[in-house]
Structures are given as structure tokens and as C-alpha cells.
Amino acid sequence: MKNTILILLVSLISLTACSKENSDTNNGLSRVIFDPGNLKFISNSLNPKKETMSALYGNEKALESLSKETQKPEAGTVMKLVTWKYHENPQYIGGTITGELLSIETVQADHLGNISYEIKNDPAKSTSPDKEGRIQYFMSYLPVIRP
Amino acid sequence: MDTVKKKRNPIAIIFLAILGIFGGLQLFSKPLEGKPVTGKIEAPREVISILENSCFSCHSNQQNLSWYDKIAPVSWAVNKDIKRAREVLNFSEWGKSPAENQGKMYAILNMMQSGKMPLHEYTLLHPSAKITPKDIEIIKKYTLSLSSVNPTAQHKNEPQPSSTTPGAAPTKFPVSPNGVQYTPDFKNWKVISMSTLFDHSIRVIYGNDIAVKAVETENFHPWPDGSIVVKSVWMQQEMPDGEIRPGKFVNAQFMVKDSRQYKDTEGWGFAKFSGNDLHPTGKTASFAKESCIACHRQLAEKTGYLFDVPMKVNTQRLIQNLQKK
């Protein structure tokens, strides 16, 4: 009797051990959610040519600047544009969904109004982006309508 | 003589008893309620013939049942399935709205493609109703051809209502018939994914802290109670350079996990708040049982009945590197 219990116990442990291992290894891949810190979602976009979708986050000042449709971000603005590759939704024909994270771009205007631009890519690219163009692009976003 | 009688009787009695029970059962077998055909699907002949052959027996008011489908207790199961099937999709009550019918065709295509429909139990007894890959191709071709109709997509330069109306926030938020209440809190939640659909909409999916943690720890089988996922839907608006931005607000769709309250819909309370007045969808508390859950249950089971769970395609290292200052 004791043996049977022991065998059952051991097999149970080995079974659960196996299933755990299987779910943990997936080439180290995981489901990633972007953490915008204290910034909030402002708007998003989809580029059919590049097959990318982007989300724009910003602080209060960013929301103000974009709402007023100013040419340049006002002093104190912080904005981040997070770009993902999109795919056909594996669970629904006729839908797409974001997949690989491609880049995070940051535009900031310090308290003097000096505007900086930075991009982080994967894989890291050494191309020098058109900073002015990208800042203008950021400013082309209007906050989404959410009643 | 006596011994023969004794041997025969039990068998005869059992036989008669079974016959009697079956006969008796038939008294409780109500024939399926006949309903008129109020609207017919219009599609190419080859599409209709697939639908008639594989779907109409349950999803229409024109049943073509075999004799054994009408005998209790089989008839009970069959009638129950048909009643449920008609609630979700009825080819005899096909609507006139092209957008709605396009949505139905996509649902049909996805159900066929994933092998969920026709039901396995049904094709076991009715092998002729099985669908082939070629059938699916025909349905797919037809469904995709419907996408070209695009009456609602807007273009840039159309006037847009202002996005922020501070001070005008309603004090009482709308409530769905099943008890799910709208909350604007989602605007401060993390974005878990973004998506589009064939109807020329663009969507952003937000999750509360419980839902975000469930995704990040791969712990959504089942989703923990208290998880809330909100999908904000806009019409696509095309910029001059071809980029798509969110235009007119369509609706906010809520899924609230409460395994005790929403037993009929896999523990999820569904709600949809549409238009600028956020009017809730549904007439009765059970509206989602007849609509939402049918697709979510069959097609999104792997991700705990949600369609837009982020894909498992990124590494933690990558996001840490990119998020580093």
C-alpha cells in the first residue's frame, strides 16, 4: 500500500514537473506589455506599408500641446511612440494584432523648450533619423476621442 | 411448459419494457417549433449550396432532419442544439444590413476554418454535412470579397468632435443589462495590444492591473476574477500619406471576469457601450449568451476566451533594453 502511494506521488510530481517545464520554455519568448510609467495613452496609428502599429504616450503637457495642435511641443512635454509589427490575428481571420516590439522613440522638451529626440530600435540601427521630421510627425497626432 | 415460460418471460418483459419506455418517451418529444422564413441570404450558388448542406439543418427554419433525429431521446438533444443554433445564427432570418451580414460571414468562415463547425457530434451522424478544405476556400473567397464595401471609413479633413470635454463628465455611468458598468478608468490602464478588424475599425485594448499581471505571468487559464479588459474601437481614418489613425469613436467593449456571476458565459461579463452617449448593448441580462460568447467560446479558448491577448513573440530582455534610459 505504502509503495503504491509512493509511486503515485512520484509520478504525480514528475508529471507536474514536466508540464511546468514545458510552459516555461518557449525559446524565452513571452507576452510583453509596454510600461509607459507615468505617461498616458494619447493616440495610435497603423502603417499598412510597413505593417506596423504605433501607440503614442505622453504626459499632461504632451496632451495639452497635441490638443492645441501647436507646431512644437511645449516646455515640459514628454512623449513616447512605441512601434510594433502587426500580424494576422492567429485566432480570427479578418483581424490583425500587434506582435514584435520594434522601436521606442522619445521626444522631450525641457523647461527651456529645448527639444530632444531619441530612438531605440531592435536590432539597434546606426542610421541617423531625421529628427526634425520625426518631431513634426509626433506633433501630427491628435488625442483619440473617448467619450 | 413452466420452465420454458419462465425462461422466455424475462426477455419478453425487458423487450416490451424498452419498447414501452421508448414509446412513452415519444409522448414527451415535442416537435420543433416551425418558424417562417423572414429573410434569405443572397450569395453565389456555390456558397449557398455549402451553407445549405452543412449549416441549414440547425441554423435555419428549414430543417431537413433524418428520421432518427426525431425520436426521443435523440430528438431532445437535437432540438436543444437547433434552438441554441438559431439563437446565434439563423439563415432564415437573414438581415438586410451589409455590415452585419459581413460580420456573420466572417464568423462562419472562422468557425469552419478552425474546425469548430459543423459540430463534430453532428457530422458523426450526418457525414454528408462535413465540409472540405475546398468548401472553406469558397466561403473564404466570398467573405473576403465582402470587405470591399466600405461605406463608413472616413477621410481626413472631416470635422471631428473635440476629444476632451472637461467638466462635462456624466456623474452616472451607463450599465449593461448584465450588470457590467462602464468606467472611464481604463483610460489610465496599460495598453495590452492594438488591433484592426475587417470592418475598417482600429482598436486599442487596455487591461487593469489584474489582467496585465495575468498576461505577464501567463496566468490566464482561467483569468483571475477581477480582470477587466476594455477594447476601445474607432473607425479608421486615412491620412494623405496612407497612414491610418483612429477617427470617429464607435464603442468601448468590456470583458469583466467574475466566475460566479457570469457562469453562462465562461465567467466573463460582456458589455458594449456605443456612440457618444455610450448606450449599452443588449435587452436582457443574458444577451451575451446569444451573441458574444458563441465566437469567444469556440475561437478564443486558448487565450481564456479573449481574442487580443498579446502574442508570445517578444523577449523580456528586448523590452528591458528598449525601455532603458
Interface residues (C-beta under 8 A of the other chain):
Chain A: S23 N26 G28 L29 S30 R31 V32 I33 F34 D35 P36 K40 F41 S43 N44 S45 L46 N47 P48 K49 M53 A55 L63 S67 W84 Y86 H87 N89 P90 Q91 Y92 I93 G94 G95 T96 I97 T98 G99 E100 L101 S103 I104 K120 N121 D122 S140 Y141 L142 P143 V144 I145 R146 P147
Chain B: Y106 L109 N110 Q113 K140 T143 S147 Q160 P161 S163 T164 P184 K187 N188 K190 V191 I192 S193 M194 S195 T196 L197 F198 I202 V204 Y206 G207 V212 V215 E216 E218 S232 W234 Q236 M239 G242 E243 I244 R245 P246 K248 F249 A252 G275 N276 D277 L278 L299 A300 K302 T303 F307 D308 V309 P310 M311 K312 V313 N314 T315 Q316 R317 L318 I319 N321 L322 Q323 K324
